[in-house]
């Protein structure tokens, strides 16, 4: 069985249900299955080589979902290309993975200018020498589903890490990792045929891990006409959204919309955040606004999405608000010392994982793979601890830990303290070189609209809660903190700006 088989079975069980609700219309399961089979046959006709790569550079759309499913349906490897990225970065990924097929939106053509690969446009009429998704579906209508046989460790996707530090690497996600993710998502959130998933975050990123689980259970993906908090609110209010995955920043933006209230989200059952932590005080605010629907997961591109899970019921106990949940199925999660010993409950070390969810390695980077996968354990680069109840608490990235005056300071602890100040919207804490302390703790802060706070006030606020060692020596104010395309605060950017200011 392969990941695509979840969709095929759902299409046979619920042929008349709506699989995609997009601005241009709805698509039934049987219709989507026929389109996916036809496009998969077209991919094979263009390049019959098993496990060849297909790059998709497109915004969220029904065609994007169709193309992704078609890649899964023909034994090829999906390479997501972020349409908000830069041309050099896109070209670097394309050159590294050499996709023979490129599926793209028209406005992404410039990003792929000069790159090799047969182009297929998501929209528009077919011209001479030009393929479109619709044109290929029509040309191969009625085609049988492509057959292929591949092992569990064969690559289903090569996704490039989108972290805020270090050079991105191509993560080879195997079939077994996708199967584990699908089963875990369904089990964790209780997805069923009544789900209407609001496609808010990019399919090229974390949203991709929800595409098949929702379809496997007969649910519907609701595609938005445009991006932004207002569009998401409208989809929940007018199109019956029940569940969504999004970064914390989008959650905050929804709450800050003019006139926003819980009635705007009448069918909401699960609001899942990820990609960045949510401080405890923010969790309190979000739960007060949305009710007991908040959930989160912890994972990495190297172990996609759901190594651990925090369900809404886990958030009922405030002790858990700083946690990222307990271990999901098909994985082991532990904490390891620098010398390779597994640490007991309550001790801080590097978070490691093993099992079906873990990658097979980095694309054509055997030395990096050997550094990260050691004796079957994935070294996440995160520091944390597991308590007696099995909840994982993250402290920070290994390289983000600040050693000041011989003391270890975990930025997340300082960020959680700063986040309790009523004027602070978001913050990032980091270290910069210091002649006296080795490293000095500093913070970058974005205030709430209309709120004010001074540097001295915020420093005193943290000192009162954490003591002098963890208190920032400087606070830098930003009108808007720099972010990645998926909403993560870029600590490297704020740190570089602080260094420049110094």
N, C-alpha and C positions, 0 to 999 in steps of 0.2 A: 504494500500500500504506500502511496505517495501523498504529499500534501494536497495535490489537486483532487484526489479521490474524495476528499471531504465535500468539495463543491459538486462533483459529478453525482454523488449520492443524494445530496440535498436537492439538486435539480430534478432528479427522478422522483423524489418524495413530494416535493412542493412545486410542481411545474408552473402552476398558475399564480404563485405568490410573487410579489414585487421584490426583486433583488437589488435594484438601483433606482433611486428616486432623484433625478437630476433636474436642473432648471429647464432643460429642453424636453423632458418627458420621463416616463417610467419604463423600466425594462423588467419583464418577467423572467423567472428562473429558466424556463425552457428556451426563451429567446436568447438569454445571455449564454446559456450552454452551447447553443448552435453557433453563436458568434465566436465564442472562445475556441470551439473546435475548428471553425473555418480559419480563424487567424493563426492558430497553432499550425494547421496544415500549410498555411502560407509561409510561416517562418521556416518550416522544414523544406519547402520548395525552394526558398531563397538560399538556405544553407542547411544541407542534410547532415552536417557533422554533429554528432552527439556532444553535449556539454559545451557547445560554442556559446559565446556570450551575446546577450541582447541588452543594450543600454537604453534606458527610458529617461528622457529629460522632458518632463511635462508637469504642469500644475495638476491639481486634483480635478478629475473628470471621469465620466463613465467610460470614455475611451482609454483612459489611463488604467482603470481597474481591469477592463477587458484585455488590454495588452499584457498587464502583469499576470493575469490568470493564464493567458495563452503561452507565456514563457514557461510557467509551471507545467502546462499541459503537454509540452513537447520535449521535455528532457533537456532544456537549455538552462543557462545560468543567467539570472537577473542581475544587472548592474544598475542600481539607481543613480541618477545624475541630478543633483539639486538645481532646479532652474534659477534659484536665487544666488547660485555660486558665481564665481568669476570664470572668464574664458580660460585663463591659464590653469586653474584648478580642474575644470572640466576636462581640458585637453590632457592634463597629467593622468587623470583616471582612465580616459579613453586609451591613451598610449600604453598604459600599464596593462590593461585588460584586453585590448584589441577586440572589441565587439564587432561581429560581422554584420549586425543589424542595429540601427539606431532608430528608436521611436521618439518623436519629438513634436512639441507644439511649434507653430510657425514662428512665434517670437523667441524661440530658443535657437533658431538657425544660426544666429551670430555666434553663440557659445560653441557651436560645433563646426564652425567654418574651417574647412581644410582637413577635418578629421576623416579617417577612413570609415567604411561601413555603409551598407545599403540603408537609405533613409526611408522611413515610413512616417507620414504626418498624421497626427491625431485627428485633424479636422481639414476641411477644404476639399475642393474637387481634385480628382486625379488629373494631372497633366502629363505631357510626354516625358517619360523617364521618372515620373513621380508616383510614389505609392501613397495611399491613405488607408487608414484602418478600415473605413467603410468600403473602399474600393476592393481591398483584399478579401474582406468578409464576403462581399457579393461574388467575387471571382471564384472563391473556394466554398461557396454555399453547399451544404450537404456532405461535406468531406467527413470522413471517419476521424475519430479521435486518434492522434498519433500514438503509436505504441513504442515503449522503450523499457529497458531493464537496466537499472542502476543500483548499486549498493547503498546502504544507509549512510555511509560516509561520503557519498558523492556530493558535490557542491550544488546547492540550490540557489545561492545568491553570493555575490561578492559585494559587501557593503563597506564603504570606507568610513573609518571612525571619524566622528564629528566632535571629538573632545575639545576642550578649551586650551589644552596644553599639548605640545609635541606635534610631530609630523603625522598626518593621517596615514593609516595603513589599511590595505584591503583585507577585510575579514572574510574568510571562507566559511559560510554558514552551511552545514550539511543538511541533508534531508531529515536526519534524526532530530536535529535542533528545531526545525520547523514543525515536525510532528509533535515534539514535546511542548513547544510553545502553544500550538493549537489546542491540545488537550488541557494544558494548564489554564489558558484563558477561559475556556468553556467551564471548567471546574470552578475556577476562582470566582467568576462573576455570575455564574448561572445563566448564561445567555440562552435564549429560546427563540421560537419563531416570531415572537411579538416585538423583538428588538428593532429599534430604528436608530442606527448609529450615525451620529453627526460627524461627517468627515471634515474636521476642523484643522488638525495639524497635517503637515505634508505626508503624502503616501510614500515619498522617498525616504521618510524617516520612521518614527515610531508607529505611525498609523498603519504601516504595512503589516504589523504584527496582529492587527485586528481584522484585516480584510477577510481572510479565510475562516477564522473562528466564527464571525458573525454569519457568514454565508453557510457554514457547516450546519448551523442550527436553524436555517430558514429565515434569518433576519434580513433587514434591508439597510443598505448604505444610502444616507441622505447627503448628496453632493451639493455644495453651496455655489451660488453664482459668483460670489466674490469673497475675499478674505476679510478678517477683522471681527472684532467683538460684536458689533451690531448685527452682522450677518449671522453669527452663531446664535445670538439671542433670538433673532427672528425665526431661525430654523427650529429652535426648541419650542417657541411659542406657537408658531403657525403650522409646523410640519411634524409635530408629534415626537420630537427627539426623546429617546429614553436613556441613551448612554453616549459618552464621549470621552476621548483621551486628549489631553492638552497639557501644555506646560503651565506651571503655576502663574506665570505672568498673564496668560490669557484668562485664567480664573479670576485674578484680581481685576482685570479690565472689565469683565462681565459685571462684577459687583459694583464697579464705579460708573457704569453707564447711567445717563440721566434717567431718573425714575425707575431704576432697576429694582425688582423685588422678586420674591420666590414664585409669584404667580406667572412670571415670564417663562417658567420651566415646569409646566403642569404635569408632564409625563416622566420627568427625570428620575431615574432609578440608580444610576451609577455615574459619578463624576470622578474619573480616574486621572490623576496627574502623574507626571514623570518628566525626566530630563533634567531636573534640578530639585533640590530639597525645598520643603515648605516648613518654615520655622513654626514652632508650637503656637505662637501668638497668632500667626496667620491661619493655622488650622482652626483655632477657636473662632476667628472671624468667619471663615468659610463655612464651618458647620452651623454657625448661628444664622447665616444667610440661606444656605441651601438645605439644611437639615442633615439627617444621618445617611448621606449618600456618598460621602467622600471615600476614595480608595487610592492606593498607590502600589507600585511594584518597583523592585530594584533589579536591574540587569545591566548589561553592556552590549555593545555590538558583538562582542566576543561570546556573549551568552544572552541571546536576545530577550530583553524585556522583563522576564519573569523568573529570576532566580528565587526571589522572595516576594511575598504578597501581603499587603495590609488591606483587609476587607473593611467595609463600613463598620461591622460589629467590633473589629479590633480597635477602632477609634473611640469606642465608648469608654475605654479606660485611658485616662489622661497620661498614665505612665508610658503608654505606647506612642505618644505623639512625636517623640524624637526618633522612633524606630522606623525601619522600612519593611517590617513584616517578618514572617517566618518562612522557612524554606518550602518552596513549591515542589510538585512531583518531579521525578526523574532527575533530580540533582542532589548533590551534597554540598553544603556550604559550611565552611569552618574558618577559624582564625589561626594564622600561622606566625611563628616567630621568625626572625631573620635567618636563624640557623636551620629552618625547616621543620621545627617541632609544632605539632598541633597544640594550641593553647587551651587551657581549661576555661570554663564559664567565667565571664567577667573580666578577662584579661584582654588588653588591647594589642592587636597585631594586624597583619595584612589579611584582608578577606580573600579566601581562595574558594574555588568551586570545581566540581567535577561532575560528570554525568552526560546524559544525552543532549542537554542544552548547549554544551560547550562547543566552540568552533573546532575545526580541524587544523587551523593555522592561518597565517598571513600569506596572502597571495605573493608567491615568488620571493618571500623573505624568510628563508629557513633559520637564519640566525636570530631574528626577532621572535620567530615562533618558538625556538628553543629557550629563549629567555622567559617567555610568557607561559608556556606549557611545560611544566616540570613534574615528572613522575605522575602524569595524569591530572595534575591540579592546574587550573587556570589561575594565574596570579593577577588579581584585578587591579592592583595598584592603589586600592582603597584601604584605609585603616578603619578598624571598627572592633566591636566586641559583640558577643552573643550572651544574653542574660540567661538566668536559670529557667525561664519559660520558653526559651528558644527564639526570642526576638533579636533581630540584628540591628545594631545601632552603628551608624557610620560616623566616623570622626572627620576624615578628610582624605584627599589624595595623599599618597606618601610624599610626593614632591611639594605638596601644598603646606605640609606641616611646618610651622615656624618654630625655630629653636632660638630662643631669646634669653640671653644670660644663663644658658645651660638648661633652661626649662622648655619642655614641649608645649606648644600652644596649638590647639586645633581650631582653625578658623571657623568651623561650623558652630563651636560653642560661643565664640564672640559674636557671630552673626545672629545667633538665636537671642543673645542678650540685647544687641542693638535693635533687633526687630520688635522688641517689646516697647520701645519708645513710640508714643502715639504719633510723632511727626515722621517717622521713618517708613517709607514705602518699601524699599529694598536696599540691600547692602551687600558688599563683598569685602572680605577680610583677607589680607595677604601679608607677606613679609618682604622687606627690602634690606639690603646690606647696611650694617651700622657698625661704626668703629668701636663703639662702647659695648653694644649688646650682641654683636655677631649678626643678628637680624632684629629689626624693629617691627613690631606689629602696627599695621596701618589699615585704614578702612576707607572704602569708597561708598558714598551714601546718596541715594535718590530719595528726596523728601516727597511726602504726599502733596498733591496740589493744594495750595492755599495755606500750608503749614510752614512753620519756621522752627529752626533749632540752630544753635551755635556749635562750633567745634568743642568748645569748653564744656558746654552742657552735655553733649553726647559722651565725651570722655568721662565726665563725672558719673554719668548714668551707668556706663559699663563698669567703672571702677567700684561702684557701690555693690554691684551684683557679682562681679568675678574677682575683684582684687586687682592689685597693681600689675602683676605679671601679664595677665591677659588683656589688659586695657590698651587700646590703640594709642600710639604716641602721636599720630596725626589722623585727622579725618578730612577726606577730600569730598567735596560736594559736586554732584553731577545733575544737570537738568534731566538727563536720561542716561542710564548706565549702558555702555556698549554691549550688544548682544550678538549671538550667532543667529543664523537664519531660522533656527528652531526655538529661539527665545532664551537660550542659556546666557547668563552674564559671563562675559569674557574676562576672566581674571587676568589673563596675560595682558590684555589691553589696558585695564585699569592700573595694573602694576607698572606697566611701561610708562603710562602717563604720570604716575606718582614719582617714578625715577627721574623722568624728564623735569618735573617740577622741582625735585630736590637738587 
